[in-house]
């Protein structure tokens, strides 16, 4: 069985089939075990995945499935100073699944710009 951190790293960076990675992650206990480090996600990770969408490598559905996998994971920490921004974007993307509505290119562009331009928040975390 692969290390949980490596699986989480592959999910946050969208390296591989999200369903297969999620299935692989489910082989681990729900909660982190003592000594296990959580996954880590940065603005750069999200921007990189969005770039892949804009280049045509990923679809709106791909992004939505990815966000749905990440949105409420407690074993992934977000970049300090951007935690609220990252969580808000992922949750907004994932909520569309609840309503059977795909995210749009315009929404993705808006989130992409927010990730690029939002300043570091030293009061966060």
Contact map, one row per residue, 1 for C-alpha under 8 A:
11100000000000000000000000100000000000000000000000000000000000000000000000000000000000000000000000000000000000000000000000000
11110110000000000000000000000000000000000000000000000000000000000000000000000000000000000000000000000000000000000000000000000
11111110000000000000000000000000000000000000000000000000000000000000000000000000000000000000000000000000000000000000000000000
01111111000000000000000010010000000100000000000000000000000000000000000000000000000000000000000000000000000000000000000000000
00111111100000000000000000000000000111100000000000000000000000000000000000000000000000000000000000000000000000000000000000000
01111111110000000000000000000000000000000000000000000000000000000000000000000000000000000000000000000000000000000000000000000
01111111111000000000100110000000000000000000000000000000000000000000000000000000000000000000000000000000000000000000000000000
00011111111100000000000010000000000000110000000000000000000000000000000000010000000000000000000000000000000000000000000000000
00001111111110000000000000000000000000110000000000000000000000000000000000000000000000000000000000000000000000000000000000000
00000111111111110000100000000000000000000000000000000000000000000000000000000000000000000000000000000000000000000000000000000
00000011111111110100110000000000000000000000000000000000000000000100010000000000000000000000000000000000000000000000000000000
00000001111111100000000000000000000000011000110000000000000000000000010000000000000000000000000000000000000000000000000000000
00000000111111100000000000000000000000000000110110000000000000000000000000000000000000000000000000000000000000000000000000000
00000000011111111100000000000000000000000000000010000000000000000100000000000000000000000000000000000000000000000000000000000
00000000011111111100000000000000000000000000000000000000000000000000000000000000000000000000000000000000000000000000000000000
00000000011001111101100000000000000000000000000000000000000000000000000000000000000000000000000000000000000000000000000000000
00000000000001111111100000000000000000000000000000000000000000000000000000000000000000000000000000000000000000000000000000000
00000000001001111111110000000000000000000000000000000000000000001100100000000000000000000000000000000000000000000000000000000
00000000000000001111111000000000000000000000000000000000000000000000000000000000000000000000000000000000000000000000000000000
00000000000000011111111100000000000000000000000000000000000000000000000000000000000000000000000000000000000000000000000000000
00000010011000011111111110000000000000000000000000000000000000000000000000000000000000000000000000000000000000000000000000000
00000000001000000111111111000000000000000000000000000000000000000000100000000000000000000000000000000000000000000000000000000
00000000000000000011111111100000000000000000000000000000000000000000000000000000000000000000000000000000000000000000000000000
00000010000000000001111111110000000000000000000000000000000000000000000000000000000000000000000000000000000000000000000000000
00010011000000000000111111110000000000000000000000000000000000000000000000000000000000000000000000000000000000000000000000000
00000000000000000000011111111100000000000000000000000000000000000000000000000000000000000000000000000000000000000000000000000
10000000000000000000001111111000000000000000000000000000000000000000000000000000000000000000000000000000000000000000000000000
00010000000000000000000111111100000000000000000000000000000000000000000000000000000000000000000000000000000000000000000000000
00000000000000000000000001111111100000000000000000000000000000000000000000000000000000000000000000000000000000000000000000000
00000000000000000000000001011111000000000000000000000000000000000000000000000000000000000000000000000000000000000000000000000
00000000000000000000000000001111100000000000000000000000000000000000000000100000000000000000000000000000000000000000000000000
00000000000000000000000000001111110111000000000000000000000000000000000000100000000000000000000000000000000000000000000000000
00000000000000000000000000001011111100000000000000000000000000000000000000000000000000000000000000000000000000000000000000000
00000000000000000000000000000001111100000000000000000000000000000000000000000000000000000000000000000000000000000000000000000
00000000000000000000000000000000111110000000000000000000000000000000000000000000000000000000000000000000000000000000000000000
00011000000000000000000000000001111111000000000000000000000000000000000000000000000000000000000000000000000000000000000000000
00001000000000000000000000000001001111100000000000000000000000000000000000000000000000000000000000000000000000000000000000000
00001000000000000000000000000001000111110000000000000000000000000000000000111000000000000000000000000000000000000000000000000
00001001100000000000000000000000000011111000000000000000000000000000000000111000000000000000000000000000000000000000000000000
00000001100100000000000000000000000001111100000000000000000000000000000000011110000000000000000000000000000000000000000000000
00000000000100000000000000000000000000111110110000000000000000000000000000011110000000000000000000000000000000000000000000000
00000000000000000000000000000000000000011111110000000000000000000000000000000110010001000000000000000000000000000000000000000
00000000000000000000000000000000000000001111111000000000000000000000000000000010010001000000000000000000000000000011000000000
00000000000000000000000000000000000000000111111100000000000000000000000000000000000000000000000000000000000000000000000000000
00000000000110000000000000000000000000001111111110000000000000000000000000000000000000000000000000000000000000000000000000000
00000000000110000000000000000000000000001111111111000000000000000000000000000000000000000000000000000000000000000010000000000
00000000000000000000000000000000000000000011111111100000000000000000000000000000000000000000000000000000000000010011000000000
00000000000010000000000000000000000000000001111111110000000000000000000000000000000000000000000000000000000000000000000000000
00000000000011000000000000000000000000000000111111111000000000000000000000000000000000000000000000000000000000000000000000000
00000000000000000000000000000000000000000000011111111100000000000000000000000000000000000000000000000000000100010000000000000
00000000000000000000000000000000000000000000001111111110000000000000000000000000000000000000000000000000000000000000000000000
00000000000000000000000000000000000000000000000111111111110000000000000000000000000000000000000000000000000000000000000000000
00000000000000000000000000000000000000000000000011111111111100100000000000000000000000000000000000000000000000000000000000000
00000000000000000000000000000000000000000000000001111111110000000000000000000000000000000000000000000000000000000000000000000
00000000000000000000000000000000000000000000000000111111110000000000000000000000000000000000000000000000000000000000000000000
00000000000000000000000000000000000000000000000000011111111000000000000000000000000000000000000000000000000000000000000000000
00000000000000000000000000000000000000000000000000011111111000000000000000000000000000000000000000000000000000000000000000000
00000000000000000000000000000000000000000000000000011111111101100000000000000000000000000000000000000000000000000000000000000
00000000000000000000000000000000000000000000000000001001111111100000000000000000000000000000000000000000000000000000000000000
00000000000000000000000000000000000000000000000000001000011111110000000000000000000000000000000000000111100000000000000000000
00000000000000000000000000000000000000000000000000000000001111111000000000000000000000000000000000000110000000000000000000000
00000000000000000000000000000000000000000000000000000000011111111100000000000000000000000000000000000000000000000000000000000
00000000000000000000000000000000000000000000000000001000011111111110000000000000000000000000100000000000000000000000000000000
00000000000000000000000000000000000000000000000000000000000111111111000000000000000000000000110110000110000000000000000000000
00000000000000000100000000000000000000000000000000000000000011111111100000000000000000000000010000000000000000000000000000000
00000000001001000100000000000000000000000000000000000000000001111111110000000000000000000000000000000000000000000000000000000
00000000000000000000000000000000000000000000000000000000000000111111111000000000000000000110110000000000000000000000000000000
00000000000000000000000000000000000000000000000000000000000000011111111100000000000000000110111010000000000000000000000000000
00000000000000000100010000000000000000000000000000000000000000001111111110000000000000000000000000000000000000000000000000000
00000000001100000000000000000000000000000000000000000000000000000111111110000000000000000100000000000000000000000000000000000
00000000000000000000000000000000000000000000000000000000000000000011111110000000000000100110010000000000000000000000000000000
00000000000000000000000000000000000000000000000000000000000000000001111111000000000000000010000000000000000000000000000000000
00000000000000000000000000000000000000000000000000000000000000000000111111110000000000000000000000000000000000000000000000000
00000000000000000000000000000000000000000000000000000000000000000000000111111000000000000000000000000000000000000000000000000
00000000000000000000000000000011000001100000000000000000000000000000000011111000000000000000000000000000000000000000000000000
00000001000000000000000000000000000001111000000000000000000000000000000011111100000000000000000000000000000000000000000000000
00000000000000000000000000000000000001111000000000000000000000000000000001111110001000000000000000000000000000000000000000000
00000000000000000000000000000000000000011100000000000000000000000000000000011111011001000000000000000000000000000000000000000
00000000000000000000000000000000000000011110000000000000000000000000000000001111111000000000000000000000000000000000000000000
00000000000000000000000000000000000000000000000000000000000000000000000000000111111000000000000000000000000000000000000000011
00000000000000000000000000000000000000000000000000000000000000000000000000000011111100000000000000000000000000000000000111111
00000000000000000000000000000000000000000110000000000000000000000000000000000111111111000000000000000000000000000000000110010
00000000000000000000000000000000000000000000000000000000000000000000000000001111111111100000000000000000000000000000000000011
00000000000000000000000000000000000000000000000000000000000000000000000000000000111111110000000000000000000000000000000000010
00000000000000000000000000000000000000000000000000000000000000000000000000000000011111111000000000000000000000000010000000000
00000000000000000000000000000000000000000110000000000000000000000000000000000100011111111100000000000000000000000010000000000
00000000000000000000000000000000000000000000000000000000000000000000001000000000001111111110000000000000000000000000000000000
00000000000000000000000000000000000000000000000000000000000000000000000000000000000111111111000000000000000000000000000000000
00000000000000000000000000000000000000000000000000000000000000000000000000000000000011111111100000000000000000100000000000000
00000000000000000000000000000000000000000000000000000000000000000011011000000000000001111111110000000000000000000000000000000
00000000000000000000000000000000000000000000000000000000000000000011001100000000000000111111111000000000000000000000000000000
00000000000000000000000000000000000000000000000000000000000000000000000000000000000000011111111100000000000000000000000000000
00000000000000000000000000000000000000000000000000000000000000110011000000000000000000001111111110000010000000000000000000000
00000000000000000000000000000000000000000000000000000000000000011011001000000000000000000111111111000000000000000000000000000
00000000000000000000000000000000000000000000000000000000000000000001000000000000000000000011111111100000000000000000000000000
00000000000000000000000000000000000000000000000000000000000000010000000000000000000000000001111111111110000000000000000000000
00000000000000000000000000000000000000000000000000000000000000010001000000000000000000000000111111111100000000000000000000000
00000000000000000000000000000000000000000000000000000000000000000000000000000000000000000000011111111000000000000000000000000
00000000000000000000000000000000000000000000000000000000000000000000000000000000000000000000001111111000000000000000000000000
00000000000000000000000000000000000000000000000000000000000000000000000000000000000000000000000111111100000000000000000000000
00000000000000000000000000000000000000000000000000000000000000000000000000000000000000000000000111111110000000000000000000000
00000000000000000000000000000000000000000000000000000000000110010000000000000000000000000000000110011111000000000000000000000
00000000000000000000000000000000000000000000000000000000000110010000000000000000000000000000100100001111101100000000000000000
00000000000000000000000000000000000000000000000000000000000100000000000000000000000000000000000000000111111100000000000000000
00000000000000000000000000000000000000000000000000000000000100000000000000000000000000000000000000000011111110000000000000000
00000000000000000000000000000000000000000000000000000000000000000000000000000000000000000000000000000001111111000000000000000
00000000000000000000000000000000000000000000000000000000000000000000000000000000000000000000000000000011111111100000000000000
00000000000000000000000000000000000000000000000001000000000000000000000000000000000000000000000000000011111111110000000000000
00000000000000000000000000000000000000000000000000000000000000000000000000000000000000000000000000000000111111111000000000000
00000000000000000000000000000000000000000000000000000000000000000000000000000000000000000000000000000000011111111100000000000
00000000000000000000000000000000000000000000000000000000000000000000000000000000000000001000000000000000001111111110000000000
00000000000000000000000000000000000000000000001001000000000000000000000000000000000000000000000000000000000111111111000000000
00000000000000000000000000000000000000000000000000000000000000000000000000000000000000000000000000000000000011111111100000000
00000000000000000000000000000000000000000000000000000000000000000000000000000000000000000000000000000000000001111111110000000
00000000000000000000000000000000000000000010011000000000000000000000000000000000000011000000000000000000000000111111110000000
00000000000000000000000000000000000000000010001000000000000000000000000000000000000000000000000000000000000000011111110000000
00000000000000000000000000000000000000000000000000000000000000000000000000000000000000000000000000000000000000001111111000000
00000000000000000000000000000000000000000000000000000000000000000000000000000000000000000000000000000000000000000111111100000
00000000000000000000000000000000000000000000000000000000000000000000000000000000000000000000000000000000000000000000111110000
00000000000000000000000000000000000000000000000000000000000000000000000000000000110000000000000000000000000000000000011111000
00000000000000000000000000000000000000000000000000000000000000000000000000000000110000000000000000000000000000000000001111110
00000000000000000000000000000000000000000000000000000000000000000000000000000000100000000000000000000000000000000000000111110
00000000000000000000000000000000000000000000000000000000000000000000000000000000100000000000000000000000000000000000000011111
00000000000000000000000000000000000000000000000000000000000000000000000000000001111100000000000000000000000000000000000011111
00000000000000000000000000000000000000000000000000000000000000000000000000000001101000000000000000000000000000000000000000111
